[in-house]
Amino acid sequence: MQIGIATFITDEGVSPVDLGRALEDRAFDSLFITEHSHIPVSRETPYVFGEGDMPRVFYRTLDPFVALTAAAAVTTRLVLATGVALVAQRDVIQTAKQVASLDLVSGGRFLFGVGAGWNLEEMRSHGTDPRTRGARLEESLAAMKRIWTEEQAEFHGQHVEFAPMFAWPKPVQTPHPPIYVGGGSAAALNRVVDHGAGWLALGASPEAIVRARRLFASRGRSDVKVALFGCPPEDELIARYAEAGTDHLTLMLPTAPKSETLSTLDTYAELAAKQR
């Protein structure tokens, strides 16, 4: 099982350059980072990851493609991943170019984690109807695959539409960077089967991962990889996820200044070494 780090990179914590170097120095396999373009001040959507107010890291995140490019420039081995990119509220053509460009400058080290999103006010600010976000995400993935793999790409869907175009660069990885679909709903798992190389599990128990693997196999997708986003740093729990068949586990790293982050990573590296 590969072990990496999941975190929020913000203007108040360690820089992506320092973090990338630290992860590679400590033999971690990957860096998964979150995305939120903004958080509306007035909102009705409840905070879905816990009780109380939404933590400030949600509205201070750096753009994930900029942050991962900075980390790519100072590393040579680290897998760089979005966890997740909110594709349903993004411009499809521009996102396809960002993905391909990051894959190129990193030498083929980008993993594209995607999700439909949960903050309704955030997506409405981008002109996305929350009721259509799942369908929009699916069309966006299909359209981007054409941009990445075809010399003259075109797409005509209900939510995504463009005439034949030239669009370079193409990704280094063939046919394109692996797409890991986030979410635990039935629709999200179906999306994994139809569009993904992997499932990016958030808050899933080891038992849920076992059940999902059975589902994927029953749908002819025993090749699906499973990545766990943000595991607590606990020996016994990490071992249970490994036994459940998790291919890639990321430990949740709190957002903090450099010195505190490096100290935490030293502890995490000791946990990771026990699993190797």
C-alpha positions as a Python dict, from the first residue, in 0.01 Angstrom:
ca = {
    (1, 'M'): (0, 0, 0),
    (2, 'Q'): (130, 343, -95),
    (3, 'I'): (110, 614, 169),
    (4, 'G'): (85, 986, 106),
    (5, 'I'): (-42, 1307, 261),
    (6, 'A'): (-376, 1488, 224),
    (7, 'T'): (-403, 1850, 329),
    (8, 'F'): (-536, 2201, 276),
    (9, 'I'): (-262, 2428, 145),
    (10, 'T'): (-338, 2786, 245),
    (11, 'D'): (-168, 3122, 276),
    (12, 'E'): (-141, 3062, 651),
    (13, 'G'): (41, 2728, 646),
    (14, 'V'): (352, 2567, 505),
    (15, 'S'): (423, 2654, 142),
    (16, 'P'): (374, 2393, -132),
    (17, 'V'): (747, 2418, -212),
    (18, 'D'): (854, 2338, 144),
    (19, 'L'): (586, 2072, 178),
    (20, 'G'): (679, 1898, -147),
    (21, 'R'): (1045, 1881, -49),
    (22, 'A'): (959, 1754, 299),
    (23, 'L'): (735, 1479, 168),
    (24, 'E'): (988, 1352, -82),
    (25, 'D'): (1268, 1367, 178),
    (26, 'R'): (1056, 1146, 406),
    (27, 'A'): (970, 894, 131),
    (28, 'F'): (598, 970, 113),
    (29, 'D'): (439, 862, -214),
    (30, 'S'): (195, 1144, -284),
    (31, 'L'): (43, 1481, -205),
    (32, 'F'): (-337, 1520, -233),
    (33, 'I'): (-473, 1872, -190),
    (34, 'T'): (-821, 2018, -169),
    (35, 'E'): (-999, 2279, -378),
    (36, 'H'): (-1245, 2555, -294),
    (37, 'S'): (-1252, 2866, -508),
    (38, 'H'): (-1427, 3058, -228),
    (39, 'I'): (-1687, 3010, 45),
    (40, 'P'): (-1988, 3244, 30),
    (41, 'V'): (-2041, 3436, 354),
    (42, 'S'): (-2414, 3377, 346),
    (43, 'R'): (-2491, 3011, 298),
    (44, 'E'): (-2754, 2749, 373),
    (45, 'T'): (-2545, 2440, 301),
    (46, 'P'): (-2445, 2277, 630),
    (47, 'Y'): (-2083, 2190, 700),
    (48, 'V'): (-2085, 1821, 609),
    (49, 'F'): (-1753, 1708, 759),
    (50, 'G'): (-1825, 1776, 1127),
    (51, 'E'): (-2007, 1990, 1378),
    (52, 'G'): (-1973, 2364, 1427),
    (53, 'D'): (-1854, 2631, 1189),
    (54, 'M'): (-1665, 2556, 873),
    (55, 'P'): (-1288, 2574, 940),
    (56, 'R'): (-1110, 2875, 789),
    (57, 'V'): (-889, 2649, 574),
    (58, 'F'): (-1186, 2594, 345),
    (59, 'Y'): (-1188, 2956, 230),
    (60, 'R'): (-813, 3013, 230),
    (61, 'T'): (-702, 2731, -2),
    (62, 'L'): (-454, 2805, -280),
    (63, 'D'): (-549, 2715, -633),
    (64, 'P'): (-463, 2344, -651),
    (65, 'F'): (-300, 2355, -994),
    (66, 'V'): (-74, 2644, -896),
    (67, 'A'): (19, 2479, -565),
    (68, 'L'): (89, 2140, -723),
    (69, 'T'): (298, 2300, -996),
    (70, 'A'): (511, 2465, -727),
    (71, 'A'): (554, 2128, -556),
    (72, 'A'): (633, 1961, -890),
    (73, 'A'): (918, 2204, -954),
    (74, 'V'): (1109, 2089, -644),
    (75, 'T'): (1034, 1715, -655),
    (76, 'T'): (1106, 1428, -892),
    (77, 'R'): (910, 1130, -759),
    (78, 'L'): (608, 1257, -564),
    (79, 'V'): (264, 1189, -713),
    (80, 'L'): (68, 1517, -723),
    (81, 'A'): (-309, 1495, -690),
    (82, 'T'): (-625, 1698, -653),
    (83, 'G'): (-847, 1571, -377),
    (84, 'V'): (-1081, 1680, -524),
    (85, 'A'): (-1106, 1926, -811),
    (86, 'L'): (-1460, 2062, -826),
    (87, 'V'): (-1503, 2001, -1196),
    (88, 'A'): (-1876, 2072, -1211),
    (89, 'Q'): (-1810, 2440, -1131),
    (90, 'R'): (-1502, 2474, -1356),
    (91, 'D'): (-1455, 2573, -1718),
    (92, 'V'): (-1402, 2246, -1903),
    (93, 'I'): (-1157, 2364, -2169),
    (94, 'Q'): (-940, 2560, -1927),
    (95, 'T'): (-936, 2272, -1677),
    (96, 'A'): (-831, 2027, -1948),
    (97, 'K'): (-538, 2256, -2031),
    (98, 'Q'): (-439, 2289, -1664),
    (99, 'V'): (-443, 1912, -1617),
    (100, 'A'): (-237, 1848, -1928),
    (101, 'S'): (8, 2129, -1846),
    (102, 'L'): (64, 2003, -1490),
    (103, 'D'): (111, 1649, -1614),
    (104, 'L'): (368, 1778, -1864),
    (105, 'V'): (572, 1994, -1627),
    (106, 'S'): (569, 1722, -1359),
    (107, 'G'): (690, 1455, -1599),
    (108, 'G'): (368, 1254, -1581),
    (109, 'R'): (313, 1261, -1205),
    (110, 'F'): (-38, 1409, -1187),
    (111, 'L'): (-340, 1219, -1054),
    (112, 'F'): (-674, 1388, -1123),
    (113, 'G'): (-910, 1348, -827),
    (114, 'V'): (-1254, 1486, -910),
    (115, 'G'): (-1587, 1532, -738),
    (116, 'A'): (-1931, 1681, -788),
    (117, 'G'): (-1902, 1910, -485),
    (118, 'W'): (-2126, 1967, -183),
    (119, 'N'): (-2135, 2343, -119),
    (120, 'L'): (-2441, 2457, -311),
    (121, 'E'): (-2377, 2830, -275),
    (122, 'E'): (-2021, 2793, -402),
    (123, 'M'): (-2131, 2623, -722),
    (124, 'R'): (-2415, 2868, -778),
    (125, 'S'): (-2157, 3149, -771),
    (126, 'H'): (-1998, 2982, -1075),
    (127, 'G'): (-2330, 2955, -1257),
    (128, 'T'): (-2369, 2584, -1187),
    (129, 'D'): (-2713, 2453, -1099),
    (130, 'P'): (-2656, 2213, -807),
    (131, 'R'): (-2928, 1987, -941),
    (132, 'T'): (-2723, 1917, -1254),
    (133, 'R'): (-2376, 1890, -1098),
    (134, 'G'): (-2351, 1512, -1134),
    (135, 'A'): (-2447, 1513, -1501),
    (136, 'R'): (-2225, 1815, -1564),
    (137, 'L'): (-1929, 1638, -1402),
    (138, 'E'): (-1980, 1328, -1615),
    (139, 'E'): (-2005, 1527, -1939),
    (140, 'S'): (-1700, 1733, -1839),
    (141, 'L'): (-1490, 1420, -1787),
    (142, 'A'): (-1599, 1277, -2122),
    (143, 'A'): (-1522, 1608, -2295),
    (144, 'M'): (-1179, 1645, -2134),
    (145, 'K'): (-1083, 1294, -2240),
    (146, 'R'): (-1149, 1398, -2599),
    (147, 'I'): (-941, 1715, -2561),
    (148, 'W'): (-651, 1513, -2418),
    (149, 'T'): (-658, 1234, -2676),
    (150, 'E'): (-784, 1377, -3006),
    (151, 'E'): (-611, 1611, -3250),
    (152, 'Q'): (-937, 1788, -3330),
    (153, 'A'): (-1168, 1748, -3034),
    (154, 'E'): (-1534, 1837, -3028),
    (155, 'F'): (-1817, 1767, -2787),
    (156, 'H'): (-2192, 1817, -2801),
    (157, 'G'): (-2377, 1747, -2479),
    (158, 'Q'): (-2652, 1891, -2265),
    (159, 'H'): (-2411, 2077, -2034),
    (160, 'V'): (-2086, 2090, -2232),
    (161, 'E'): (-2065, 2208, -2591),
    (162, 'F'): (-1774, 2301, -2815),
    (163, 'A'): (-1696, 2288, -3185),
    (164, 'P'): (-1384, 2113, -3325),
    (165, 'M'): (-1072, 2259, -3165),
    (166, 'F'): (-697, 2228, -3143),
    (167, 'A'): (-580, 2209, -2783),
    (168, 'W'): (-227, 2142, -2662),
    (169, 'P'): (-34, 2032, -2467),
    (170, 'K'): (-145, 1672, -2446),
    (171, 'P'): (-77, 1489, -2120),
    (172, 'V'): (241, 1286, -2075),
    (173, 'Q'): (53, 989, -1931),
    (174, 'T'): (-130, 769, -2179),
    (175, 'P'): (-409, 812, -2260),
    (176, 'H'): (-435, 1078, -1986),
    (177, 'P'): (-371, 1117, -1611),
    (178, 'P'): (-565, 865, -1402),
    (179, 'I'): (-903, 996, -1289),
    (180, 'Y'): (-1005, 912, -933),
    (181, 'V'): (-1369, 989, -859),
    (182, 'G'): (-1457, 1104, -508),
    (183, 'G'): (-1778, 1048, -313),
    (184, 'G'): (-1953, 763, -138),
    (185, 'S'): (-2303, 775, -285),
    (186, 'A'): (-2440, 517, -528),
    (187, 'A'): (-2414, 778, -805),
    (188, 'A'): (-2048, 844, -720),
    (189, 'L'): (-1962, 473, -724),
    (190, 'N'): (-2138, 436, -1060),
    (191, 'R'): (-1928, 729, -1181),
    (192, 'V'): (-1614, 543, -1077),
    (193, 'V'): (-1719, 244, -1285),
    (194, 'D'): (-1809, 452, -1590),
    (195, 'H'): (-1536, 718, -1587),
    (196, 'G'): (-1262, 646, -1337),
    (197, 'A'): (-941, 457, -1291),
    (198, 'G'): (-989, 479, -915),
    (199, 'W'): (-1218, 562, -627),
    (200, 'L'): (-1114, 843, -393),
    (201, 'A'): (-1282, 742, -69),
    (202, 'L'): (-1346, 1013, 190),
    (203, 'G'): (-1448, 898, 536),
    (204, 'A'): (-1512, 542, 419),
    (205, 'S'): (-1460, 262, 670),
    (206, 'P'): (-1246, -42, 588),
    (207, 'E'): (-1570, -240, 558),
    (208, 'A'): (-1707, 10, 306),
    (209, 'I'): (-1393, -31, 97),
    (210, 'V'): (-1439, -408, 93),
    (211, 'R'): (-1801, -364, -20),
    (212, 'A'): (-1702, -115, -289),
    (213, 'R'): (-1439, -351, -425),
    (214, 'R'): (-1704, -622, -457),
    (215, 'L'): (-1930, -378, -639),
    (216, 'F'): (-1658, -276, -882),
    (217, 'A'): (-1573, -641, -954),
    (218, 'S'): (-1940, -724, -1014),
    (219, 'R'): (-1950, -445, -1273),
    (220, 'G'): (-1643, -578, -1454),
    (221, 'R'): (-1406, -323, -1299),
    (222, 'S'): (-1181, -527, -1072),
    (223, 'D'): (-900, -302, -1200),
    (224, 'V'): (-1032, 1, -1006),
    (225, 'K'): (-780, 136, -756),
    (226, 'V'): (-891, 262, -415),
    (227, 'A'): (-734, 568, -254),
    (228, 'L'): (-836, 679, 94),
    (229, 'F'): (-835, 1053, 156),
    (230, 'G'): (-736, 1179, 499),
    (231, 'C'): (-687, 880, 728),
    (232, 'P'): (-623, 961, 1097),
    (233, 'P'): (-263, 881, 1198),
    (234, 'E'): (-338, 562, 1392),
    (235, 'D'): (-136, 240, 1353),
    (236, 'E'): (-423, -2, 1398),
    (237, 'L'): (-655, 188, 1165),
    (238, 'I'): (-391, 213, 892),
    (239, 'A'): (-337, -165, 916),
    (240, 'R'): (-711, -227, 884),
    (241, 'Y'): (-728, -18, 568),
    (242, 'A'): (-434, -210, 422),
    (243, 'E'): (-608, -539, 500),
    (244, 'A'): (-926, -410, 333),
    (245, 'G'): (-737, -370, 6),
    (246, 'T'): (-668, 2, 1),
    (247, 'D'): (-413, 73, -272),
    (248, 'H'): (-321, 424, -164),
    (249, 'L'): (-375, 576, 179),
    (250, 'T'): (-326, 942, 263),
    (251, 'L'): (-278, 1067, 617),
    (252, 'M'): (-459, 1391, 703),
    (253, 'L'): (-205, 1665, 770),
    (254, 'P'): (-326, 1969, 968),
    (255, 'T'): (-253, 2304, 806),
    (256, 'A'): (25, 2468, 1009),
    (257, 'P'): (345, 2671, 971),
    (258, 'K'): (660, 2503, 841),
    (259, 'S'): (827, 2406, 1168),
    (260, 'E'): (515, 2247, 1311),
    (261, 'T'): (441, 2071, 982),
    (262, 'L'): (789, 1918, 961),
    (263, 'S'): (758, 1784, 1315),
    (264, 'T'): (421, 1626, 1235),
    (265, 'L'): (560, 1473, 916),
    (266, 'D'): (843, 1311, 1111),
    (267, 'T'): (584, 1135, 1326),
    (268, 'Y'): (377, 1038, 1022),
    (269, 'A'): (686, 901, 846),
    (270, 'E'): (743, 663, 1136),
    (271, 'L'): (385, 536, 1101),
    (272, 'A'): (427, 492, 726),
    (273, 'A'): (753, 301, 768),
    (274, 'K'): (573, 37, 975),
    (275, 'Q'): (344, -41, 681),
    (276, 'R'): (622, -87, 428),
}
